[in-house]
Amino acid sequence: MLLDELVKTTDAVASTRSRLAKIDALADLLRRLEPVDIAAAVGLLIAKPRQGRVGIGWRGMTAAMGEPAAEPSLTVADLDAALDRLLVTAGAGSAAERAATLRMLTAAATEREQAFIAGVLLGELRTGALEGVLTDAVARAADRPVDAVRRAAMLSGDLGGTALLAITGTAAELDAVGLVVGRPVQPMLAATAASASVALEVTGEASVEYKLDGARIQVHRVGDEVRIYTRTLADVTHRLPEVVEVVRGLPVRDVILDGETLALDEAGGPRPFQETMSRFGADAARATVLHPWFFDVLHIDGRDLLDEPLATRLGVLERIAPEHRILGEITADAAVAERVSRDALAAGHEGVVVKAVGSAYAAGRRGSNWIKVKPVLTYDLVVLACEWGSGRRTGLLSNLHLGALDPAGEFGEPGGNVMVGKTFKGLTDAMLRWQTEIFQELEVRRTAGTVWIEPVTVVEVAIDGVQRSSRYPGGIALRFARVKRYRDDKTAAEADTIQTLRALLRS
């Protein structure tokens, strides 16, 4: 299929706010694709090519742009092959070879195709073809139940492969997709509430568990082979040997565990989050020891537990890893839930997560069965731009422009970010130096006082609430925002939404 057909479809999807119209357009495209192009095309449509990031930034993309082709000739397969070459080109002379590959690609592309390719490579394809919409389109094109397609995609971690299977395979083959020990799945996510008692009103009887200020990990063990993945499914096994040893010591043959890892001080309290995350860097030293704590088990010795109630999964976890379970209590009593929350805070942790005891593990989904409670309102927002500082911050990028995710495009482009405020508070000298260096590498344009960057950096911000404001398109502004930390473990797609922040107006 010509790449031009993908581009026309993305234009049609971007031009409408109707979810049904988006699904119809995408489903029609999927039906017309040759099977060999399906997986690649799905990745391109959501700016997540099957090759992953191939190391092309804004500057490299800009340098490669030349006179566009007059007529479309590139195919989906051509673009996919070019991404393969970019991914594997390394070593002496690789920079020139990669630049040549990119120039050849863009020279064969029309102006619209050049913009599409740039959006894919930079992760900024604003078409409204979010994964949820595309998942529904796959189900429509394949005439399969949406739940079956969604489950297969979540458990395989591969929407492109799922699309190929749904469209070309049988219903039985799609339904057979399940957990595979060693293949990570999207983690279950939590909603937010103001207090443990409010959360308990939603969940009913629940496990009220400490919320640790650590890094989310998913651990897979097959025999003596252990693999550890981050919340973004990156393999970090080689960086966490102490966690590997703990899991090898558990009385199981095969297991998938969900939990957190963090550094502890001499008194057993949590060390700063940055100390934990320092172990995940490329040049990480191992002076900081990380301890694993688990709060769920998805599989054990040939038995999938995803659809078992949380109470059953916790029973299994207590049996196999009692010394590494996150602390908590099962209760339907609001007073008990509030006590556990106070105990967690007194121990130096972030708060609690309230989890319905009858709930299944919904991989990759955020619902009301898990609800996190923090005493301070903190949200993960996307850095859109940064202003140059003055005074003692002269020469440093200081004041952050903050955006919230807008999945449905209620206040702008679907999947884009809506600006909700600025802050320079809470930034340490180390943070200022870091962001001055990194944000200039992510620069897409600048004015006299501001550097606009690729919207890929997530920062955790504490606020006192929000207020109505006509200054920003979302109709709200943050109150007393201050930076807590940068979230290297989160992608921009996991940022909090403008709808979540607007709900604070009614709370």
Order of alpha helices (4+ residues) and beta strands (2+ residues): alpha-alpha-alpha-alpha-alpha-alpha-alpha-alpha-alpha-alpha-alpha-beta-alpha-beta-beta-beta-alpha-beta-alpha-beta-beta-alpha-beta-alpha-beta-beta-beta-beta-beta-alpha-beta-beta-beta-beta-beta-beta-alpha
